[in-house]
Amino acid sequence: MKKYEYIVPCHFGLEAVLKREIQDLGYEIRQVEDGRITFAGDENAIARANIFLRTTERVLIKVGEFKATTFDELFEKTKSLPWEEYIPKDGKFWVAKAASIKSKLFSPSDIQSIMKKAMVERLREKYKIQWFTEEGASYPLRVFLKKDIVTIGLDTTGVSLHKRGYREEAGAAPIAETLAAALIMLTPWNKDRILVDPFAGSGTIPIEAAMIAANIAPGMNRSFLSENWNNIIEKKSWYEGIDEANDLIKIVDTDIQGFDIDGSVLKIARKNAGEAGVDEMIHFQERPAAALSHPKKYGFIITNPPYGERLEEKESLGGIYKDLGEAFKRLDSWSAYVITSFEETEQYMGRKADKNRKIYNGMIKTYFYSFLGPKPPKKPR
């Protein structure tokens, strides 16, 4: 089988979580950078990475990397890459996105145009044709320039991997599925422990937790762009990946709860949980954060409260976090994990966080605050 290098991007600050996921799939890490990881794998990794990875946005085949400080240099070095190994005669190909940081070449549209021309010239020579119909499968490229180093990735995913297929509807400012999964994986929570999200909204955190508990692969119920790349990956690789995912599913008894004060958004949450196949594992209830309580000990709060990014939220933010903090005090053996950009979180929660991790949620700088409770006693053997 042919070996490839793959580039998988993630939210800034979550590289360690994604690295662990890749290693758990059995692949070799080649490089860890801010917001992305490169690993090595065979062609089956295209299917397995897309189906199983919870915390990346997409899976790219690394086509090449080189230094370019002029557009002539960009053209010639792009042309020198073996595009015929990736793109068939009838393939539809284009540079879908170009991003540049601290580089002499910084115009995305110019970068995209010049690279497309270079690819066309290379493929004309190799295929001995003048015109490309581009009626076949799609092969979009993503290009990153950083300090004049050009990295080129062929997008195997298509629609971003945070689109699991279960969330057709969402409430206001929903958390991305990939980020929700990563936050859960940053905590010591497991399927035997209680989990409550008091700001559940359309249910993303409870649903991702239930999918992790039941070992349901996040990409099982959606399609991927590279399923049609018969020149690179055989169809059987996709069937084998789905069979592997099905064999690993184990529906378990859990205590996962999602609360929200908005009953209408909880209807969406229940529908989403049903689409994900985990509706029987989650209890959703219309309840304010101030009413949060639970008879059991050593539970987890993992939540994404309002940040105050919208004007109508700003005035009520202090009260929201104060209610959460007071409810948390009553749960004296619990741990709470809160992602927010609200800078007075610790003040209103009534204590300093034991840890906080900076995470970029899109363009918003947030912190994932960890308020740790005592560890439960070890169970007797």
C-alpha positions, 0 to 999 in steps of 0.5 A: 500500500502507498504511504502518505503524509496527512495534515489534520487541523484542529482548534488552537490549544487542542493539539494534544487531544488530537495527537492522542487520537491519531496515536490510538488509531495506530499512526505515526506522528510526524509533526505537531504545530499550532493548530495542526498535526502531520502524521503518516499512514497508508491509503486506508488512513483516509477512510479511518481518519475521517470516520474515527477522529473526533477533534479535527476539522478535516483530513488532508493528504500532504502533496508537497511543501517548499519555500517560495518568495515570488510568484514565479517561484510559486508557479515553478515549484507547484508545477514540479509536484507529481499532480498526476499521482493524485488527479485523474484526467477528468478530475475537477481540481482547484485551490479552495482556500489559501491562507498566508501568515508572515509571508511575502506572498499574501494575496489569496486570490493570486496564490490560488490562480497561479497554483491552478495554472501551474497544475494545469500546465503539469497535467497537460504535459503528463496527459498529453491533452490541452483541455480538461473536462473536469467532469469527474470527482472533485479534488480541492486543495488547501494551501498554507503559507507561513514564513514563506513556506508553502504547504499544500494539502489535498482535501479528502473530507469535503464538508467539515468534520464537525458536521457529524450529520445529527445536528440539522438544527441548532440553538443560538451560538452552538458549540462545534461538535469537534470542540465539544468532543475535545473538551470532554476528552480533556477531562477525566470523565468516563461513561461510569461518571455523572455528566451534566451540562446546565447550558445544553442548548441544542445538546452538543456536549451531552450528545458528544459525551454519549457518543464517546461513552458508546464508542460511536465513531463521529463520521459513521453517518455522513459521506466524504469527498474522497469516497469517489477517489477510485484512483487513490483509495478503493471502495472496500477501504470505506466499507472496512472502516464502517464495519470496524466502527460498527463492531466497536459500538457498545450502548451502555447505561449512562447518567448524562443530563442536559438542562436549559431554560429554553424548552424549545431548544431542548426539543431540538436537542432531543431530535439531535440526540435521536439522529445520533442514536443516543437519545436513550442515553441522555436525559434533557430537562427544562431547568435553570442553572440555579436549580442544578442539583444531583443526589449523587457524588463525584459528578462532572459539569462540562458546559459552554455558557453564554459568553456575552458576545451578543449585546443582549447577553452582556447585562445578564452575564454576571447573574448567569455565572453567579447562579452556576457558581452557587449551584456548583458550591452545593455539589461539593464533591463535583468537578466543573469545566467551563469554556468561556471568553467571560473574563470574570468567570472565576470571580462569579464562580466564587473560586479560582480555577485549578487550571485553565487552558487557552483555546481559540473558538473560531476567532474568539479567545476563550479559556477552558476553566477546570474547577476540580473536586475531590477524587472518588475513593477507589472501588474495592477489588 
